[in-house]
Amino acid sequence: MRRIRLDEDITPLSEFRANATALIQKIRETKRPLIITQRGKGSAVILDVSEYEALLSKLELLQEIAIAEKQISEGKVYEHEDAKERVLERIRR
């Protein structure tokens, strides 16, 4: 996801309502999120669908890395050959 530009990517809700089609097209083209404000405070973020999916994929990967690091610190590890044999046993079934 590209970095937000504070001077271009923050829009009041009233402006978003009036120009929704153009603003959504801008989001698709720039791949930058759009922050919608309400009463001067941020209330929502709109992302391009592909950027949202990529963000979720990155989050899932980071969560898996955190789980793996915890398992390593707890000693829940296998030597390469042991792991390979376990995988091959499952494939053979």
MOPAC internal coordinates of N, CA, C and O (Angstrom, degrees):
PM7 1SCF
backbone

  N    0.0000 0     0.00 0     0.00 0    0    0    0
  C    1.4434 1     0.00 0     0.00 0    1    0    0
  C    1.5239 1   107.96 1     0.00 0    2    1    0
  O    1.2310 1   121.06 1   -43.72 1    3    2    1
  N    1.2897 1   115.58 1   136.28 1    3    2    1
  C    1.4626 1   120.05 1   179.01 1    5    3    2
  C    1.5227 1   110.29 1   -78.17 1    6    5    3
  O    1.2310 1   121.42 1   -27.04 1    7    6    5
  N    1.3202 1   114.89 1   152.96 1    7    6    5
  C    1.4575 1   121.14 1  -179.39 1    9    7    6
  C    1.5204 1   111.03 1   -66.05 1   10    9    7
  O    1.2310 1   121.50 1   -35.90 1   11   10    9
  N    1.3097 1   114.73 1   144.10 1   11   10    9
  C    1.4571 1   120.82 1   177.22 1   13   11   10
  C    1.5226 1   110.02 1   -70.59 1   14   13   11
  O    1.2310 1   120.82 1   -35.18 1   15   14   13
  N    1.3078 1   116.05 1   144.82 1   15   14   13
  C    1.4642 1   121.84 1   173.93 1   17   15   14
  C    1.5273 1   106.31 1  -105.22 1   18   17   15
  O    1.2310 1   120.89 1   -67.31 1   19   18   17
  N    1.2978 1   115.91 1   112.69 1   19   18   17
  C    1.4577 1   120.39 1  -173.87 1   21   19   18
  C    1.5188 1   113.03 1   -60.02 1   22   21   19
  O    1.2310 1   120.05 1   149.60 1   23   22   21
  N    1.3305 1   117.51 1   -30.40 1   23   22   21
  C    1.4593 1   120.38 1  -178.73 1   25   23   22
  C    1.5297 1   113.07 1   -82.24 1   26   25   23
  O    1.2310 1   119.52 1   169.15 1   27   26   25
  N    1.3557 1   118.51 1   -10.85 1   27   26   25
  C    1.4618 1   121.29 1  -177.09 1   29   27   26
  C    1.5253 1   114.35 1  -123.53 1   30   29   27
  O    1.2310 1   119.79 1   157.59 1   31   30   29
  N    1.3072 1   118.01 1   -22.41 1   31   30   29
  C    1.4616 1   120.52 1  -167.32 1   33   31   30
  C    1.5273 1   114.53 1  -112.82 1   34   33   31
  O    1.2310 1   120.57 1  -157.67 1   35   34   33
  N    1.3149 1   116.51 1    22.33 1   35   34   33
  C    1.4629 1   121.29 1   173.33 1   37   35   34
  C    1.5227 1   106.91 1  -123.04 1   38   37   35
  O    1.2310 1   121.08 1   -55.17 1   39   38   37
  N    1.3328 1   115.55 1   124.83 1   39   38   37
  C    1.4632 1   120.45 1  -173.10 1   41   39   38
  C    1.5222 1   110.49 1  -135.87 1   42   41   39
  O    1.2310 1   119.93 1   -45.91 1   43   42   41
  N    1.3206 1   117.75 1   134.09 1   43   42   41
  C    1.4596 1   119.54 1   173.64 1   45   43   42
  C    1.5293 1   110.75 1   -65.61 1   46   45   43
  O    1.2310 1   120.92 1   -29.09 1   47   46   45
  N    1.3130 1   115.84 1   150.91 1   47   46   45
  C    1.4584 1   121.21 1  -179.54 1   49   47   46
  C    1.5260 1   111.71 1   -56.15 1   50   49   47
  O    1.2310 1   120.08 1   139.80 1   51   50   49
  N    1.3020 1   117.46 1   -40.20 1   51   50   49
  C    1.4708 1   120.65 1  -179.56 1   53   51   50
  C    1.5276 1   111.17 1   -61.71 1   54   53   51
  O    1.2310 1   120.17 1   139.59 1   55   54   53
  N    1.3371 1   117.27 1   -40.41 1   55   54   53
  C    1.4665 1   120.80 1   177.64 1   57   55   54
  C    1.5275 1   110.60 1   -68.63 1   58   57   55
  O    1.2310 1   120.47 1   141.51 1   59   58   57
  N    1.3330 1   116.70 1   -38.49 1   59   58   57
  C    1.4638 1   119.83 1   177.64 1   61   59   58
  C    1.5241 1   110.60 1   -61.70 1   62   61   59
  O    1.2310 1   120.46 1   135.44 1   63   62   61
  N    1.3196 1   116.73 1   -44.56 1   63   62   61
  C    1.4733 1   120.28 1   178.70 1   65   63   62
  C    1.5273 1   111.08 1   -58.36 1   66   65   63
  O    1.2310 1   120.85 1   137.64 1   67   66   65
  N    1.3216 1   115.97 1   -42.36 1   67   66   65
  C    1.4632 1   120.46 1  -176.89 1   69   67   66
  C    1.5239 1   112.80 1   -73.08 1   70   69   67
  O    1.2310 1   120.15 1   152.31 1   71   70   69
  N    1.3284 1   117.31 1   -27.69 1   71   70   69
  C    1.4709 1   120.94 1  -173.97 1   73   71   70
  C    1.5216 1   112.47 1  -129.08 1   74   73   71
  O    1.2310 1   119.69 1  -146.46 1   75   74   73
  N    1.3098 1   118.20 1    33.54 1   75   74   73
  C    1.4671 1   121.86 1  -173.99 1   77   75   74
  C    1.5219 1   112.86 1   -54.91 1   78   77   75
  O    1.2310 1   119.87 1   132.00 1   79   78   77
  N    1.3140 1   117.85 1   -48.00 1   79   78   77
  C    1.4627 1   120.86 1  -176.85 1   81   79   78
  C    1.5292 1   111.27 1   -60.28 1   82   81   79
  O    1.2310 1   120.31 1   132.19 1   83   82   81
  N    1.3142 1   117.00 1   -47.81 1   83   82   81
  C    1.4629 1   120.97 1  -179.22 1   85   83   82
  C    1.5299 1   111.23 1   -65.60 1   86   85   83
  O    1.2310 1   120.05 1   140.60 1   87   86   85
  N    1.3243 1   117.52 1   -39.40 1   87   86   85
  C    1.4543 1   120.10 1  -179.18 1   89   87   86
  C    1.5319 1   111.48 1   -69.47 1   90   89   87
  O    1.2310 1   120.11 1   141.52 1   91   90   89
  N    1.3164 1   117.39 1   -38.48 1   91   90   89
  C    1.4705 1   119.82 1   176.62 1   93   91   90
  C    1.5261 1   110.17 1   -65.42 1   94   93   91
  O    1.2310 1   120.09 1   140.56 1   95   94   93
  N    1.3137 1   117.42 1   -39.44 1   95   94   93
  C    1.4653 1   120.55 1   176.30 1   97   95   94
  C    1.5314 1   110.35 1   -61.96 1   98   97   95
  O    1.2310 1   120.32 1   140.17 1   99   98   97
  N    1.3194 1   116.99 1   -39.83 1   99   98   97
  C    1.4707 1   121.43 1   178.02 1  101   99   98
  C    1.5330 1   110.24 1   -62.26 1  102  101   99
  O    1.2310 1   120.39 1   138.62 1  103  102  101
  N    1.3306 1   116.86 1   -41.38 1  103  102  101
  C    1.4650 1   121.46 1   178.16 1  105  103  102
  C    1.5225 1   110.12 1   -61.01 1  106  105  103
  O    1.2310 1   120.50 1   135.92 1  107  106  105
  N    1.3219 1   116.65 1   -44.08 1  107  106  105
  C    1.4721 1   120.77 1   179.22 1  109  107  106
  C    1.5227 1   111.75 1   -62.62 1  110  109  107
  O    1.2310 1   120.45 1   138.89 1  111  110  109
  N    1.3078 1   116.74 1   -41.11 1  111  110  109
  C    1.4675 1   121.06 1  -176.52 1  113  111  110
  C    1.5276 1   112.62 1   -74.09 1  114  113  111
  O    1.2310 1   120.56 1   136.36 1  115  114  113
  N    1.3304 1   116.53 1   -43.64 1  115  114  113
  C    1.4654 1   119.95 1  -174.70 1  117  115  114
  C    1.5204 1   113.09 1   -86.18 1  118  117  115
  O    1.2310 1   120.42 1   158.94 1  119  118  117
  N    1.3428 1   116.79 1   -21.06 1  119  118  117
  C    1.4708 1   122.98 1  -175.64 1  121  119  118
  C    1.5308 1   111.68 1    62.56 1  122  121  119
  O    1.2310 1   120.90 1  -160.55 1  123  122  121
  N    1.3488 1   115.89 1    19.45 1  123  122  121
  C    1.4624 1   120.73 1   176.75 1  125  123  122
  C    1.5224 1   109.05 1  -101.68 1  126  125  123
  O    1.2310 1   120.19 1   -32.58 1  127  126  125
  N    1.3375 1   117.25 1   147.42 1  127  126  125
  C    1.4613 1   119.33 1   177.45 1  129  127  126
  C    1.5226 1   111.01 1   -72.19 1  130  129  127
  O    1.2310 1   121.13 1   -20.23 1  131  130  129
  N    1.3049 1   115.45 1   159.77 1  131  130  129
  C    1.4636 1   122.25 1   176.00 1  133  131  130
  C    1.5230 1   107.39 1  -119.77 1  134  133  131
  O    1.2310 1   120.68 1   -52.87 1  135  134  133
  N    1.3243 1   116.30 1   127.13 1  135  134  133
  C    1.4546 1   120.91 1   177.55 1  137  135  134
  C    1.5216 1   108.27 1   -96.71 1  138  137  135
  O    1.2310 1   121.11 1   -52.38 1  139  138  137
  N    1.3254 1   115.48 1   127.62 1  139  138  137
  C    1.4583 1   121.80 1   178.24 1  141  139  138
  C    1.5233 1   107.18 1   -99.93 1  142  141  139
  O    1.2310 1   120.75 1   -50.24 1  143  142  141
  N    1.3248 1   116.17 1   129.76 1  143  142  141
  C    1.4546 1   120.27 1   178.45 1  145  143  142
  C    1.5248 1   110.15 1  -106.68 1  146  145  143
  O    1.2310 1   122.17 1   -27.61 1  147  146  145
  N    1.3191 1   113.45 1   152.39 1  147  146  145
  C    1.4579 1   120.85 1   176.68 1  149  147  146
  C    1.5199 1   106.33 1  -137.40 1  150  149  147
  O    1.2310 1   120.68 1   -58.94 1  151  150  149
  N    1.3060 1   116.31 1   121.06 1  151  150  149
  C    1.4696 1   122.32 1  -176.07 1  153  151  150
  C    1.5321 1   111.47 1    56.11 1  154  153  151
  O    1.2310 1   120.93 1  -142.57 1  155  154  153
  N    1.3244 1   115.83 1    37.43 1  155  154  153
  C    1.4578 1   121.49 1   175.52 1  157  155  154
  C    1.5172 1   116.16 1    81.80 1  158  157  155
  O    1.2310 1   120.52 1  -177.87 1  159  158  157
  N    1.3355 1   116.61 1     2.13 1  159  158  157
  C    1.4629 1   120.06 1  -179.84 1  161  159  158
  C    1.5233 1   109.75 1  -120.93 1  162  161  159
  O    1.2310 1   120.81 1   -34.00 1  163  162  161
  N    1.3373 1   116.05 1   146.00 1  163  162  161
  C    1.4543 1   120.63 1   178.14 1  165  163  162
  C    1.5248 1   110.59 1   -61.25 1  166  165  163
  O    1.2310 1   120.50 1   -47.64 1  167  166  165
  N    1.3396 1   116.66 1   132.36 1  167  166  165
  C    1.4615 1   119.05 1  -179.35 1  169  167  166
  C    1.5268 1   112.91 1  -128.44 1  170  169  167
  O    1.2310 1   119.85 1   160.58 1  171  170  169
  N    1.3473 1   117.89 1   -19.42 1  171  170  169
  C    1.4652 1   119.86 1  -179.94 1  173  171  170
  C    1.5211 1   109.91 1  -158.32 1  174  173  171
  O    1.2310 1   121.85 1   -23.49 1  175  174  173
  N    1.3300 1   114.06 1   156.51 1  175  174  173
  C    1.4604 1   120.89 1   175.41 1  177  175  174
  C    1.5193 1   107.30 1  -125.99 1  178  177  175
  O    1.2310 1   120.38 1   -48.44 1  179  178  177
  N    1.3138 1   116.87 1   131.56 1  179  178  177
  C    1.4578 1   121.55 1   177.68 1  181  179  178
  C    1.5199 1   107.82 1  -110.84 1  182  181  179
  O    1.2310 1   121.33 1   -51.13 1  183  182  181
  N    1.3453 1   115.06 1   128.87 1  183  182  181
  C    1.4653 1   121.55 1  -179.30 1  185  183  182
  C    1.5138 1   110.51 1  -121.02 1  186  185  183
  O    1.2310 1   120.74 1   -27.90 1  187  186  185
  N    1.3147 1   116.19 1   152.10 1  187  186  185
  C    1.4498 1   122.19 1   168.83 1  189  187  186
  C    1.5293 1   107.83 1   -63.52 1  190  189  187
  O    1.2310 1   119.90 1   -37.71 1  191  190  189
  N    1.3215 1   117.80 1   142.29 1  191  190  189
  C    1.4625 1   121.69 1  -175.60 1  193  191  190
  C    1.5287 1   111.55 1   -57.93 1  194  193  191
  O    1.2310 1   119.64 1   134.70 1  195  194  193
  N    1.3118 1   118.30 1   -45.30 1  195  194  193
  C    1.4664 1   120.32 1  -178.65 1  197  195  194
  C    1.5304 1   110.87 1   -65.46 1  198  197  195
  O    1.2310 1   120.15 1   144.77 1  199  198  197
  N    1.3127 1   117.31 1   -35.23 1  199  198  197
  C    1.4662 1   120.77 1   177.39 1  201  199  198
  C    1.5280 1   110.23 1   -68.40 1  202  201  199
  O    1.2310 1   120.42 1   141.58 1  203  202  201
  N    1.3217 1   116.80 1   -38.42 1  203  202  201
  C    1.4698 1   121.26 1   177.54 1  205  203  202
  C    1.5214 1   110.55 1   -63.40 1  206  205  203
  O    1.2310 1   120.35 1   134.52 1  207  206  205
  N    1.3424 1   116.93 1   -45.48 1  207  206  205
  C    1.4658 1   120.85 1   179.10 1  209  207  206
  C    1.5290 1   111.07 1   -62.95 1  210  209  207
  O    1.2310 1   120.04 1   139.68 1  211  210  209
  N    1.3210 1   117.52 1   -40.32 1  211  210  209
  C    1.4683 1   120.91 1   178.20 1  213  211  210
  C    1.5301 1   110.62 1   -64.79 1  214  213  211
  O    1.2310 1   120.57 1   141.35 1  215  214  213
  N    1.3154 1   116.51 1   -38.65 1  215  214  213
  C    1.4584 1   121.19 1   178.03 1  217  215  214
  C    1.5282 1   110.87 1   -63.56 1  218  217  215
  O    1.2310 1   120.25 1   137.53 1  219  218  217
  N    1.3303 1   117.12 1   -42.47 1  219  218  217
  C    1.4649 1   121.06 1   177.39 1  221  219  218
  C    1.5258 1   111.11 1   -63.39 1  222  221  219
  O    1.2310 1   120.20 1   138.74 1  223  222  221
  N    1.3216 1   117.22 1   -41.26 1  223  222  221
  C    1.4663 1   120.77 1   178.79 1  225  223  222
  C    1.5234 1   111.04 1   -61.16 1  226  225  223
  O    1.2310 1   120.83 1   137.00 1  227  226  225
  N    1.3226 1   116.02 1   -43.00 1  227  226  225
  C    1.4650 1   119.95 1   178.68 1  229  227  226
  C    1.5247 1   110.89 1   -64.55 1  230  229  227
  O    1.2310 1   120.30 1   139.51 1  231  230  229
  N    1.3155 1   117.04 1   -40.49 1  231  230  229
  C    1.4630 1   121.07 1   178.85 1  233  231  230
  C    1.5244 1   110.66 1   -63.30 1  234  233  231
  O    1.2310 1   120.37 1   135.60 1  235  234  233
  N    1.3368 1   116.90 1   -44.40 1  235  234  233
  C    1.4660 1   120.39 1   178.35 1  237  235  234
  C    1.5257 1   111.33 1   -60.65 1  238  237  235
  O    1.2310 1   120.26 1   138.16 1  239  238  237
  N    1.3145 1   117.11 1   -41.84 1  239  238  237
  C    1.4592 1   121.06 1   178.53 1  241  239  238
  C    1.5316 1   110.86 1   -62.44 1  242  241  239
  O    1.2310 1   120.34 1   135.25 1  243  242  241
  N    1.3167 1   116.95 1   -44.75 1  243  242  241
  C    1.4602 1   120.31 1   178.63 1  245  243  242
  C    1.5261 1   111.47 1   -62.64 1  246  245  243
  O    1.2310 1   120.45 1   142.02 1  247  246  245
  N    1.3219 1   116.74 1   -37.98 1  247  246  245
  C    1.4687 1   119.85 1   177.41 1  249  247  246
  C    1.5282 1   110.51 1   -65.47 1  250  249  247
  O    1.2310 1   120.09 1   138.70 1  251  250  249
  N    1.3218 1   117.44 1   -41.30 1  251  250  249
  C    1.4630 1   121.23 1   178.42 1  253  251  250
  C    1.5287 1   110.86 1   -64.83 1  254  253  251
  O    1.2310 1   120.08 1   141.82 1  255  254  253
  N    1.3181 1   117.45 1   -38.18 1  255  254  253
  C    1.4626 1   121.13 1   177.26 1  257  255  254
  C    1.5256 1   109.96 1   -64.24 1  258  257  255
  O    1.2310 1   120.21 1   138.07 1  259  258  257
  N    1.3300 1   117.21 1   -41.93 1  259  258  257
  C    1.4688 1   120.68 1   179.39 1  261  259  258
  C    1.5299 1   110.65 1   -63.15 1  262  261  259
  O    1.2310 1   120.08 1   138.93 1  263  262  261
  N    1.3208 1   117.45 1   -41.07 1  263  262  261
  C    1.4644 1   121.39 1   177.46 1  265  263  262
  C    1.5254 1   110.02 1   -62.98 1  266  265  263
  O    1.2310 1   120.62 1   134.75 1  267  266  265
  N    1.3272 1   116.41 1   -45.25 1  267  266  265
  C    1.4654 1   120.70 1  -179.66 1  269  267  266
  C    1.5276 1   111.33 1   -62.36 1  270  269  267
  O    1.2310 1   120.49 1   137.98 1  271  270  269
  N    1.3266 1   116.67 1   -42.02 1  271  270  269
  C    1.4629 1   119.48 1   178.85 1  273  271  270
  C    1.5244 1   111.02 1   -63.39 1  274  273  271
  O    1.2310 1   120.27 1   140.76 1  275  274  273
  N    1.3218 1   117.09 1   -39.24 1  275  274  273
  C    1.4626 1   120.84 1   177.57 1  277  275  274
  C    1.5284 1   110.56 1   -63.99 1  278  277  275
  O    1.2310 1   120.87 1   136.18 1  279  278  277
  N    1.3336 1   115.94 1   -43.82 1  279  278  277
  C    1.4642 1   119.73 1   179.21 1  281  279  278
  C    1.5323 1   110.87 1   -62.58 1  282  281  279
  O    1.2310 1   120.25 1   140.73 1  283  282  281
  N    1.3059 1   117.12 1   -39.27 1  283  282  281
  C    1.4656 1   120.84 1   178.26 1  285  283  282
  C    1.5269 1   110.01 1   -64.16 1  286  285  283
  O    1.2310 1   120.45 1   135.27 1  287  286  285
  N    1.3283 1   116.74 1   -44.73 1  287  286  285
  C    1.4730 1   119.41 1  -179.23 1  289  287  286
  C    1.5223 1   111.96 1   -65.94 1  290  289  287
  O    1.2310 1   120.34 1   154.68 1  291  290  289
  N    1.3364 1   116.95 1   -25.32 1  291  290  289
  C    1.4627 1   121.35 1   178.11 1  293  291  290
  C    1.5284 1   112.02 1   -88.23 1  294  293  291
  O    1.2310 1   120.56 1  -179.09 1  295  294  293
  N    1.3148 1   116.53 1     0.91 1  295  294  293
  C    1.4591 1   120.69 1   178.60 1  297  295  294
  C    1.5167 1   113.97 1    79.41 1  298  297  295
  O    1.2310 1   120.04 1  -165.58 1  299  298  297
  N    1.3135 1   117.52 1    14.42 1  299  298  297
  C    1.4680 1   121.49 1  -179.90 1  301  299  298
  C    1.5262 1   108.91 1   -87.52 1  302  301  299
  O    1.2310 1   121.46 1  -108.22 1  303  302  301
  N    1.3133 1   114.81 1    71.78 1  303  302  301
  C    1.4612 1   120.60 1  -177.04 1  305  303  302
  C    1.5305 1   109.86 1  -130.63 1  306  305  303
  O    1.2310 1   120.83 1   -19.44 1  307  306  305
  N    1.3264 1   116.01 1   160.56 1  307  306  305
  C    1.4621 1   123.05 1   176.48 1  309  307  306
  C    1.5208 1   108.16 1  -127.37 1  310  309  307
  O    1.2310 1   121.05 1   -34.99 1  311  310  309
  N    1.3112 1   115.60 1   145.01 1  311  310  309
  C    1.4556 1   120.07 1   171.85 1  313  311  310
  C    1.5308 1   107.44 1   -66.71 1  314  313  311
  O    1.2310 1   120.74 1   -24.21 1  315  314  313
  N    1.3188 1   116.19 1   155.79 1  315  314  313
  C    1.4606 1   121.45 1  -177.01 1  317  315  314
  C    1.5298 1   112.22 1   -52.70 1  318  317  315
  O    1.2310 1   120.34 1   130.75 1  319  318  317
  N    1.3054 1   116.95 1   -49.25 1  319  318  317
  C    1.4718 1   120.36 1  -177.34 1  321  319  318
  C    1.5259 1   111.33 1   -63.51 1  322  321  319
  O    1.2310 1   120.19 1   140.12 1  323  322  321
  N    1.3281 1   117.24 1   -39.88 1  323  322  321
  C    1.4697 1   120.73 1   177.99 1  325  323  322
  C    1.5332 1   110.73 1   -63.68 1  326  325  323
  O    1.2310 1   120.92 1   135.47 1  327  326  325
  N    1.3115 1   115.85 1   -44.53 1  327  326  325
  C    1.4618 1   119.97 1   179.67 1  329  327  326
  C    1.5266 1   110.63 1   -63.47 1  330  329  327
  O    1.2310 1   120.73 1   137.14 1  331  330  329
  N    1.3177 1   116.21 1   -42.86 1  331  330  329
  C    1.4630 1   121.27 1   179.18 1  333  331  330
  C    1.5257 1   110.24 1   -60.07 1  334  333  331
  O    1.2310 1   120.27 1   135.46 1  335  334  333
  N    1.3195 1   117.09 1   -44.54 1  335  334  333
  C    1.4620 1   121.35 1  -179.72 1  337  335  334
  C    1.5309 1   111.14 1   -64.33 1  338  337  335
  O    1.2310 1   120.24 1   139.23 1  339  338  337
  N    1.3241 1   117.15 1   -40.77 1  339  338  337
  C    1.4692 1   120.39 1   178.37 1  341  339  338
  C    1.5233 1   111.08 1   -61.99 1  342  341  339
  O    1.2310 1   120.30 1   137.91 1  343  342  341
  N    1.3287 1   117.03 1   -42.09 1  343  342  341
  C    1.4651 1   121.05 1   178.83 1  345  343  342
  C    1.5258 1   110.28 1   -65.09 1  346  345  343
  O    1.2310 1   120.48 1   134.49 1  347  346  345
  N    1.3079 1   116.68 1   -45.51 1  347  346  345
  C    1.4651 1   120.06 1  -179.96 1  349  347  346
  C    1.5236 1   111.88 1   -62.84 1  350  349  347
  O    1.2310 1   119.98 1   143.75 1  351  350  349
  N    1.3382 1   117.64 1   -36.25 1  351  350  349
  C    1.4664 1   120.90 1   176.88 1  353  351  350
  C    1.5243 1   110.87 1   -62.21 1  354  353  351
  O    1.2310 1   120.22 1   138.88 1  355  354  353
  N    1.3118 1   117.18 1   -41.12 1  355  354  353
  C    1.4665 1   120.13 1   179.46 1  357  355  354
  C    1.5265 1   111.71 1   -68.12 1  358  357  355
  O    1.2310 1   120.84 1   143.34 1  359  358  357
  N    1.3196 1   116.00 1   -36.66 1  359  358  357
  C    1.4684 1   119.90 1   178.64 1  361  359  358
  C    1.5258 1   111.16 1   -65.85 1  362  361  359
  O    1.2310 1   120.45 1   142.21 1  363  362  361
  N    1.2997 1   116.75 1   -37.79 1  363  362  361
  C    1.4783 1   121.77 1  -177.75 1  365  363  362
  C    1.5236 1   112.65 1   -67.72 1  366  365  363
  O    1.2310 1   119.63 1   156.66 1  367  366  365
  N    1.3083 1   118.30 1   -23.34 1  367  366  365
  C    1.4708 1   121.56 1  -177.01 1  369  367  366
  C    1.4705 1   112.78 1   -68.02 1  370  369  367
  O    1.2310 1   120.10 1   180.00 1  371  370  369

